[in-house]
Amino acid sequence: MSKRSSGTDAWGILAELANGKRMTLLAGFIIRPYDNFTTPRQLLEMIQDWPEQLAKTDPSGTLDSPI
């Protein structure tokens, strides 16, 4: 569940990491820094750590990963 980014038809963005992994980030994820005062550096770290965190929470790999 997400809503469109204001002023666009976009529901999110596609992020591609330096290692070639890709993920779709919905508008709510992008808005979080403004809502929770997350620094841009923290946001980048969250994106980079996402695959590792997903592996910890779903070791069997049954969840649908956005990557």
Phi and psi restraints in degrees (range 20) as a CNS / XPLOR table:
assign (resid 1 and name C) (resid 2 and name N)
       (resid 2 and name CA) (resid 2 and name C) 1.0 -158.8 20.0 2
assign (resid 2 and name N) (resid 2 and name CA)
       (resid 2 and name C) (resid 3 and name N) 1.0 167.1 20.0 2
assign (resid 2 and name C) (resid 3 and name N)
       (resid 3 and name CA) (resid 3 and name C) 1.0 -119.6 20.0 2
assign (resid 3 and name N) (resid 3 and name CA)
       (resid 3 and name C) (resid 4 and name N) 1.0 163.3 20.0 2
assign (resid 3 and name C) (resid 4 and name N)
       (resid 4 and name CA) (resid 4 and name C) 1.0 -68.6 20.0 2
assign (resid 4 and name N) (resid 4 and name CA)
       (resid 4 and name C) (resid 5 and name N) 1.0 149.4 20.0 2
assign (resid 4 and name C) (resid 5 and name N)
       (resid 5 and name CA) (resid 5 and name C) 1.0 -66.0 20.0 2
assign (resid 5 and name N) (resid 5 and name CA)
       (resid 5 and name C) (resid 6 and name N) 1.0 138.0 20.0 2
assign (resid 5 and name C) (resid 6 and name N)
       (resid 6 and name CA) (resid 6 and name C) 1.0 -62.4 20.0 2
assign (resid 6 and name N) (resid 6 and name CA)
       (resid 6 and name C) (resid 7 and name N) 1.0 137.0 20.0 2
assign (resid 6 and name C) (resid 7 and name N)
       (resid 7 and name CA) (resid 7 and name C) 1.0 82.4 20.0 2
assign (resid 7 and name N) (resid 7 and name CA)
       (resid 7 and name C) (resid 8 and name N) 1.0 2.7 20.0 2
assign (resid 7 and name C) (resid 8 and name N)
       (resid 8 and name CA) (resid 8 and name C) 1.0 -138.1 20.0 2
assign (resid 8 and name N) (resid 8 and name CA)
       (resid 8 and name C) (resid 9 and name N) 1.0 174.4 20.0 2
assign (resid 8 and name C) (resid 9 and name N)
       (resid 9 and name CA) (resid 9 and name C) 1.0 -98.0 20.0 2
assign (resid 9 and name N) (resid 9 and name CA)
       (resid 9 and name C) (resid 10 and name N) 1.0 6.3 20.0 2
assign (resid 9 and name C) (resid 10 and name N)
       (resid 10 and name CA) (resid 10 and name C) 1.0 -79.3 20.0 2
assign (resid 10 and name N) (resid 10 and name CA)
       (resid 10 and name C) (resid 11 and name N) 1.0 138.3 20.0 2
assign (resid 10 and name C) (resid 11 and name N)
       (resid 11 and name CA) (resid 11 and name C) 1.0 -94.3 20.0 2
assign (resid 11 and name N) (resid 11 and name CA)
       (resid 11 and name C) (resid 12 and name N) 1.0 -12.2 20.0 2
assign (resid 11 and name C) (resid 12 and name N)
       (resid 12 and name CA) (resid 12 and name C) 1.0 177.2 20.0 2
assign (resid 12 and name N) (resid 12 and name CA)
       (resid 12 and name C) (resid 13 and name N) 1.0 -164.4 20.0 2
assign (resid 12 and name C) (resid 13 and name N)
       (resid 13 and name CA) (resid 13 and name C) 1.0 -131.9 20.0 2
assign (resid 13 and name N) (resid 13 and name CA)
       (resid 13 and name C) (resid 14 and name N) 1.0 160.3 20.0 2
assign (resid 13 and name C) (resid 14 and name N)
       (resid 14 and name CA) (resid 14 and name C) 1.0 -101.1 20.0 2
assign (resid 14 and name N) (resid 14 and name CA)
       (resid 14 and name C) (resid 15 and name N) 1.0 119.8 20.0 2
assign (resid 14 and name C) (resid 15 and name N)
       (resid 15 and name CA) (resid 15 and name C) 1.0 -103.3 20.0 2
assign (resid 15 and name N) (resid 15 and name CA)
       (resid 15 and name C) (resid 16 and name N) 1.0 133.2 20.0 2
assign (resid 15 and name C) (resid 16 and name N)
       (resid 16 and name CA) (resid 16 and name C) 1.0 -120.0 20.0 2
assign (resid 16 and name N) (resid 16 and name CA)
       (resid 16 and name C) (resid 17 and name N) 1.0 121.1 20.0 2
assign (resid 16 and name C) (resid 17 and name N)
       (resid 17 and name CA) (resid 17 and name C) 1.0 -81.5 20.0 2
assign (resid 17 and name N) (resid 17 and name CA)
       (resid 17 and name C) (resid 18 and name N) 1.0 164.8 20.0 2
assign (resid 17 and name C) (resid 18 and name N)
       (resid 18 and name CA) (resid 18 and name C) 1.0 -60.0 20.0 2
assign (resid 18 and name N) (resid 18 and name CA)
       (resid 18 and name C) (resid 19 and name N) 1.0 -28.1 20.0 2
assign (resid 18 and name C) (resid 19 and name N)
       (resid 19 and name CA) (resid 19 and name C) 1.0 -83.4 20.0 2
assign (resid 19 and name N) (resid 19 and name CA)
       (resid 19 and name C) (resid 20 and name N) 1.0 4.2 20.0 2
assign (resid 19 and name C) (resid 20 and name N)
       (resid 20 and name CA) (resid 20 and name C) 1.0 93.6 20.0 2
assign (resid 20 and name N) (resid 20 and name CA)
       (resid 20 and name C) (resid 21 and name N) 1.0 -9.5 20.0 2
assign (resid 20 and name C) (resid 21 and name N)
       (resid 21 and name CA) (resid 21 and name C) 1.0 -70.9 20.0 2
assign (resid 21 and name N) (resid 21 and name CA)
       (resid 21 and name C) (resid 22 and name N) 1.0 145.8 20.0 2
assign (resid 21 and name C) (resid 22 and name N)
       (resid 22 and name CA) (resid 22 and name C) 1.0 -126.9 20.0 2
assign (resid 22 and name N) (resid 22 and name CA)
       (resid 22 and name C) (resid 23 and name N) 1.0 148.7 20.0 2
assign (resid 22 and name C) (resid 23 and name N)
       (resid 23 and name CA) (resid 23 and name C) 1.0 -149.4 20.0 2
assign (resid 23 and name N) (resid 23 and name CA)
       (resid 23 and name C) (resid 24 and name N) 1.0 151.5 20.0 2
assign (resid 23 and name C) (resid 24 and name N)
       (resid 24 and name CA) (resid 24 and name C) 1.0 -97.5 20.0 2
assign (resid 24 and name N) (resid 24 and name CA)
       (resid 24 and name C) (resid 25 and name N) 1.0 127.3 20.0 2
assign (resid 24 and name C) (resid 25 and name N)
       (resid 25 and name CA) (resid 25 and name C) 1.0 -110.8 20.0 2
assign (resid 25 and name N) (resid 25 and name CA)
       (resid 25 and name C) (resid 26 and name N) 1.0 119.9 20.0 2
assign (resid 25 and name C) (resid 26 and name N)
       (resid 26 and name CA) (resid 26 and name C) 1.0 -75.1 20.0 2
assign (resid 26 and name N) (resid 26 and name CA)
       (resid 26 and name C) (resid 27 and name N) 1.0 162.5 20.0 2
assign (resid 26 and name C) (resid 27 and name N)
       (resid 27 and name CA) (resid 27 and name C) 1.0 -54.2 20.0 2
assign (resid 27 and name N) (resid 27 and name CA)
       (resid 27 and name C) (resid 28 and name N) 1.0 -38.7 20.0 2
assign (resid 27 and name C) (resid 28 and name N)
       (resid 28 and name CA) (resid 28 and name C) 1.0 -59.7 20.0 2
assign (resid 28 and name N) (resid 28 and name CA)
       (resid 28 and name C) (resid 29 and name N) 1.0 -35.2 20.0 2
assign (resid 28 and name C) (resid 29 and name N)
       (resid 29 and name CA) (resid 29 and name C) 1.0 -68.9 20.0 2
assign (resid 29 and name N) (resid 29 and name CA)
       (resid 29 and name C) (resid 30 and name N) 1.0 -39.0 20.0 2
assign (resid 29 and name C) (resid 30 and name N)
       (resid 30 and name CA) (resid 30 and name C) 1.0 -69.8 20.0 2
assign (resid 30 and name N) (resid 30 and name CA)
       (resid 30 and name C) (resid 31 and name N) 1.0 -34.4 20.0 2
assign (resid 30 and name C) (resid 31 and name N)
       (resid 31 and name CA) (resid 31 and name C) 1.0 -75.4 20.0 2
assign (resid 31 and name N) (resid 31 and name CA)
       (resid 31 and name C) (resid 32 and name N) 1.0 -21.7 20.0 2
assign (resid 31 and name C) (resid 32 and name N)
       (resid 32 and name CA) (resid 32 and name C) 1.0 -49.9 20.0 2
assign (resid 32 and name N) (resid 32 and name CA)
       (resid 32 and name C) (resid 33 and name N) 1.0 -42.3 20.0 2
assign (resid 32 and name C) (resid 33 and name N)
       (resid 33 and name CA) (resid 33 and name C) 1.0 -58.3 20.0 2
assign (resid 33 and name N) (resid 33 and name CA)
       (resid 33 and name C) (resid 34 and name N) 1.0 -34.3 20.0 2
assign (resid 33 and name C) (resid 34 and name N)
       (resid 34 and name CA) (resid 34 and name C) 1.0 -77.3 20.0 2
assign (resid 34 and name N) (resid 34 and name CA)
       (resid 34 and name C) (resid 35 and name N) 1.0 -34.9 20.0 2
assign (resid 34 and name C) (resid 35 and name N)
       (resid 35 and name CA) (resid 35 and name C) 1.0 -75.5 20.0 2
assign (resid 35 and name N) (resid 35 and name CA)
       (resid 35 and name C) (resid 36 and name N) 1.0 -38.6 20.0 2
assign (resid 35 and name C) (resid 36 and name N)
       (resid 36 and name CA) (resid 36 and name C) 1.0 -111.7 20.0 2
assign (resid 36 and name N) (resid 36 and name CA)
       (resid 36 and name C) (resid 37 and name N) 1.0 7.8 20.0 2
assign (resid 36 and name C) (resid 37 and name N)
       (resid 37 and name CA) (resid 37 and name C) 1.0 60.3 20.0 2
assign (resid 37 and name N) (resid 37 and name CA)
       (resid 37 and name C) (resid 38 and name N) 1.0 36.1 20.0 2
assign (resid 37 and name C) (resid 38 and name N)
       (resid 38 and name CA) (resid 38 and name C) 1.0 -76.1 20.0 2
assign (resid 38 and name N) (resid 38 and name CA)
       (resid 38 and name C) (resid 39 and name N) 1.0 133.5 20.0 2
assign (resid 38 and name C) (resid 39 and name N)
       (resid 39 and name CA) (resid 39 and name C) 1.0 -75.1 20.0 2
assign (resid 39 and name N) (resid 39 and name CA)
       (resid 39 and name C) (resid 40 and name N) 1.0 156.0 20.0 2
assign (resid 39 and name C) (resid 40 and name N)
       (resid 40 and name CA) (resid 40 and name C) 1.0 -56.5 20.0 2
assign (resid 40 and name N) (resid 40 and name CA)
       (resid 40 and name C) (resid 41 and name N) 1.0 -36.5 20.0 2
assign (resid 40 and name C) (resid 41 and name N)
       (resid 41 and name CA) (resid 41 and name C) 1.0 -62.6 20.0 2
assign (resid 41 and name N) (resid 41 and name CA)
       (resid 41 and name C) (resid 42 and name N) 1.0 -43.2 20.0 2
assign (resid 41 and name C) (resid 42 and name N)
       (resid 42 and name CA) (resid 42 and name C) 1.0 -64.4 20.0 2
assign (resid 42 and name N) (resid 42 and name CA)
       (resid 42 and name C) (resid 43 and name N) 1.0 -37.7 20.0 2
assign (resid 42 and name C) (resid 43 and name N)
       (resid 43 and name CA) (resid 43 and name C) 1.0 -63.1 20.0 2
assign (resid 43 and name N) (resid 43 and name CA)
       (resid 43 and name C) (resid 44 and name N) 1.0 -44.6 20.0 2
assign (resid 43 and name C) (resid 44 and name N)
       (resid 44 and name CA) (resid 44 and name C) 1.0 -63.1 20.0 2
assign (resid 44 and name N) (resid 44 and name CA)
       (resid 44 and name C) (resid 45 and name N) 1.0 -40.4 20.0 2
assign (resid 44 and name C) (resid 45 and name N)
       (resid 45 and name CA) (resid 45 and name C) 1.0 -64.0 20.0 2
assign (resid 45 and name N) (resid 45 and name CA)
       (resid 45 and name C) (resid 46 and name N) 1.0 -39.1 20.0 2
assign (resid 45 and name C) (resid 46 and name N)
       (resid 46 and name CA) (resid 46 and name C) 1.0 -61.8 20.0 2
assign (resid 46 and name N) (resid 46 and name CA)
       (resid 46 and name C) (resid 47 and name N) 1.0 -42.5 20.0 2
assign (resid 46 and name C) (resid 47 and name N)
       (resid 47 and name CA) (resid 47 and name C) 1.0 -64.7 20.0 2
assign (resid 47 and name N) (resid 47 and name CA)
       (resid 47 and name C) (resid 48 and name N) 1.0 -45.1 20.0 2
assign (resid 47 and name C) (resid 48 and name N)
       (resid 48 and name CA) (resid 48 and name C) 1.0 -66.2 20.0 2
assign (resid 48 and name N) (resid 48 and name CA)
       (resid 48 and name C) (resid 49 and name N) 1.0 -34.0 20.0 2
assign (resid 48 and name C) (resid 49 and name N)
       (resid 49 and name CA) (resid 49 and name C) 1.0 -84.6 20.0 2
assign (resid 49 and name N) (resid 49 and name CA)
       (resid 49 and name C) (resid 50 and name N) 1.0 -7.9 20.0 2
assign (resid 49 and name C) (resid 50 and name N)
       (resid 50 and name CA) (resid 50 and name C) 1.0 -53.7 20.0 2
assign (resid 50 and name N) (resid 50 and name CA)
       (resid 50 and name C) (resid 51 and name N) 1.0 -50.6 20.0 2
assign (resid 50 and name C) (resid 51 and name N)
       (resid 51 and name CA) (resid 51 and name C) 1.0 -59.2 20.0 2
assign (resid 51 and name N) (resid 51 and name CA)
       (resid 51 and name C) (resid 52 and name N) 1.0 -40.5 20.0 2
assign (resid 51 and name C) (resid 52 and name N)
       (resid 52 and name CA) (resid 52 and name C) 1.0 -65.3 20.0 2
assign (resid 52 and name N) (resid 52 and name CA)
       (resid 52 and name C) (resid 53 and name N) 1.0 -42.3 20.0 2
assign (resid 52 and name C) (resid 53 and name N)
       (resid 53 and name CA) (resid 53 and name C) 1.0 -66.8 20.0 2
assign (resid 53 and name N) (resid 53 and name CA)
       (resid 53 and name C) (resid 54 and name N) 1.0 -38.8 20.0 2
assign (resid 53 and name C) (resid 54 and name N)
       (resid 54 and name CA) (resid 54 and name C) 1.0 -63.3 20.0 2
assign (resid 54 and name N) (resid 54 and name CA)
       (resid 54 and name C) (resid 55 and name N) 1.0 -40.9 20.0 2
assign (resid 54 and name C) (resid 55 and name N)
       (resid 55 and name CA) (resid 55 and name C) 1.0 -63.0 20.0 2
assign (resid 55 and name N) (resid 55 and name CA)
       (resid 55 and name C) (resid 56 and name N) 1.0 -35.4 20.0 2
assign (resid 55 and name C) (resid 56 and name N)
       (resid 56 and name CA) (resid 56 and name C) 1.0 -69.1 20.0 2
assign (resid 56 and name N) (resid 56 and name CA)
       (resid 56 and name C) (resid 57 and name N) 1.0 -38.8 20.0 2
assign (resid 56 and name C) (resid 57 and name N)
       (resid 57 and name CA) (resid 57 and name C) 1.0 -85.1 20.0 2
assign (resid 57 and name N) (resid 57 and name CA)
       (resid 57 and name C) (resid 58 and name N) 1.0 -18.5 20.0 2
assign (resid 57 and name C) (resid 58 and name N)
       (resid 58 and name CA) (resid 58 and name C) 1.0 -139.7 20.0 2
assign (resid 58 and name N) (resid 58 and name CA)
       (resid 58 and name C) (resid 59 and name N) 1.0 68.7 20.0 2
assign (resid 58 and name C) (resid 59 and name N)
       (resid 59 and name CA) (resid 59 and name C) 1.0 -61.2 20.0 2
assign (resid 59 and name N) (resid 59 and name CA)
       (resid 59 and name C) (resid 60 and name N) 1.0 -24.6 20.0 2
assign (resid 59 and name C) (resid 60 and name N)
       (resid 60 and name CA) (resid 60 and name C) 1.0 -79.7 20.0 2
assign (resid 60 and name N) (resid 60 and name CA)
       (resid 60 and name C) (resid 61 and name N) 1.0 -13.2 20.0 2
assign (resid 60 and name C) (resid 61 and name N)
       (resid 61 and name CA) (resid 61 and name C) 1.0 73.6 20.0 2
assign (resid 61 and name N) (resid 61 and name CA)
       (resid 61 and name C) (resid 62 and name N) 1.0 26.3 20.0 2
assign (resid 61 and name C) (resid 62 and name N)
       (resid 62 and name CA) (resid 62 and name C) 1.0 -85.9 20.0 2
assign (resid 62 and name N) (resid 62 and name CA)
       (resid 62 and name C) (resid 63 and name N) 1.0 -18.9 20.0 2
assign (resid 62 and name C) (resid 63 and name N)
       (resid 63 and name CA) (resid 63 and name C) 1.0 -75.5 20.0 2
assign (resid 63 and name N) (resid 63 and name CA)
       (resid 63 and name C) (resid 64 and name N) 1.0 149.5 20.0 2
assign (resid 63 and name C) (resid 64 and name N)
       (resid 64 and name CA) (resid 64 and name C) 1.0 -80.0 20.0 2
assign (resid 64 and name N) (resid 64 and name CA)
       (resid 64 and name C) (resid 65 and name N) 1.0 110.9 20.0 2
assign (resid 64 and name C) (resid 65 and name N)
       (resid 65 and name CA) (resid 65 and name C) 1.0 -82.0 20.0 2
assign (resid 65 and name N) (resid 65 and name CA)
       (resid 65 and name C) (resid 66 and name N) 1.0 141.0 20.0 2
assign (resid 65 and name C) (resid 66 and name N)
       (resid 66 and name CA) (resid 66 and name C) 1.0 -75.6 20.0 2
assign (resid 66 and name N) (resid 66 and name CA)
       (resid 66 and name C) (resid 67 and name N) 1.0 -1.3 20.0 2
